[in-house]
Amino acid sequence: MEASKADTTNARISVLENNFHVVSHNVEKLEYKIDQNYATLHSRVSELRDDLRHDFELKNDKILRKMEEHNKATCAQNKALHEKIAHIERWRWMIMGGALVVGYIIAHIKLETFI
């Protein structure tokens, strides 16, 4: 009976060892897949980071160009307005000077001499 128990125990140990080897092999396969997935994930994250950085730089450059264009357009518009205002001011001073001369003449001429 003890020989039978020993055989049964040895058979059970053999089955357990076989199961252990199968589980160990499955764990190794899972670890390999996890490592592959981690490498793929790391690669995708790196690519995404690089793409985002590239897009950010392109958009930043585009915004800077648009701001420079807007600045140039604003400067040109301000210059045009300045020229218009300066022209109007020149006419105003000319009219005021003419009015001053006409006023002086009217004040010093005796209207009775013309009548």
Backbone hydrogen bonds, N-H to C=O, Kabsch-Sander energy under -0.5 kcal/mol:
donor,donor_aa,acceptor,acceptor_aa,energy
5,K,1,M,-2.2
6,A,2,E,-2.5
7,D,3,A,-2.5
8,T,4,S,-2.5
9,T,5,K,-3.1
10,N,6,A,-3.0
11,A,7,D,-2.5
12,R,8,T,-2.7
13,I,9,T,-2.6
14,S,10,N,-2.5
15,V,11,A,-2.6
16,L,12,R,-2.8
17,E,13,I,-2.8
18,N,14,S,-2.3
19,N,15,V,-2.9
20,F,16,L,-2.7
21,H,17,E,-2.4
22,V,18,N,-2.3
23,V,19,N,-2.9
24,S,20,F,-3.0
25,H,21,H,-2.5
26,N,22,V,-2.5
27,V,23,V,-2.6
28,E,24,S,-2.2
29,K,25,H,-2.2
30,L,26,N,-2.5
31,E,27,V,-2.7
32,Y,28,E,-2.3
33,K,29,K,-2.5
34,I,30,L,-2.8
35,D,31,E,-2.5
36,Q,32,Y,-2.4
37,N,33,K,-3.0
38,Y,34,I,-2.8
39,A,35,D,-2.3
40,T,36,Q,-2.6
41,L,37,N,-3.0
42,H,38,Y,-2.8
43,S,39,A,-2.3
44,R,40,T,-2.5
45,V,41,L,-2.6
46,S,42,H,-2.3
47,E,43,S,-2.5
48,L,44,R,-2.7
49,R,45,V,-2.6
50,D,46,S,-2.5
51,D,47,E,-2.8
52,L,48,L,-2.8
53,R,49,R,-2.5
54,H,50,D,-2.5
55,D,51,D,-2.9
56,F,52,L,-2.7
57,E,53,R,-2.4
58,L,54,H,-2.4
59,K,55,D,-2.7
60,N,56,F,-2.6
61,D,57,E,-2.5
62,K,58,L,-2.4
63,I,59,K,-2.6
64,L,60,N,-2.4
65,R,61,D,-2.4
66,K,62,K,-2.4
67,M,63,I,-2.5
68,E,64,L,-2.3
69,E,65,R,-2.6
70,H,66,K,-2.6
71,N,67,M,-2.5
72,K,68,E,-2.5
73,A,69,E,-2.6
74,T,70,H,-2.6
75,C,71,N,-2.5
76,A,72,K,-2.5
77,Q,73,A,-2.4
78,N,74,T,-2.7
79,K,75,C,-2.3
80,A,76,A,-2.3
81,L,77,Q,-2.4
82,H,78,N,-2.4
83,E,79,K,-2.4
84,K,80,A,-2.2
85,I,81,L,-2.7
86,A,82,H,-2.6
87,H,83,E,-2.2
88,I,84,K,-2.4
89,E,85,I,-2.6
90,R,86,A,-2.2
91,W,87,H,-2.1
92,R,88,I,-2.4
93,W,89,E,-2.5
94,M,90,R,-2.3
95,I,91,W,-2.8
96,M,92,R,-2.7
97,G,93,W,-2.5
98,G,94,M,-2.6
99,A,95,I,-2.8
100,L,96,M,-2.2
101,V,97,G,-2.3
102,V,98,G,-2.8
103,G,99,A,-2.7
104,Y,100,L,-2.3
105,I,101,V,-2.6
106,I,102,V,-2.7
107,A,103,G,-2.2
108,H,104,Y,-1.7
109,I,105,I,-1.4
111,L,109,I,-0.7
113,T,110,K,-1.1
114,F,111,L,-0.8
115,I,111,L,-0.9
